Amino acid sequence: MRVIPTLSLLLLGALSIPAGAAETTIPDALVAAGEKPVLTLHAEGAQVYECKIDKDGKLAWTFREPIATLFDGGKTVGRHYAGPNWEHQDGSGVTGRVVGTAIGATEADIPWLKLAATAHKGSGILADITTVQRINTAGGKLEGACETAGQFRSVAYAADYVFLKKE
């Protein structure tokens, strides 16, 4: 496990991580050996789900995409959206794919993730990122049956994204 410093989180005044949480223990499935954190950004937004037919032929909520604003010290510095993609205000961006997961703190929390970088754009702070960790998730989870195919539902969430690169 790896321990990294984090900030207390607040999501839209409704979801929160306990104040005073000074550090977060990273589950083994998310550790990026030989990499160092470059930047940690807080995200607030929504996980968007669509009502679709599942493998059993029943209508169920299926994850579609994230839509979130990225913050650094309370200031907006970028956005996170389908891909998954992260874009920084300096023009740099990174796209990733999930390579590791860990459960969230509660039943309502989306999982923590480890994502390997698959593409980059620009020459700013995200240009050399090799791994992204999604940690400290709050909310965002939607499971179960739904009634109408094609229906959408957004669920508020917050998370911290740790951007790492090879040492």
Order of alpha helices (4+ residues) and beta strands (2+ residues): beta-beta-beta-beta-beta-beta-beta-beta-beta-beta-beta-beta
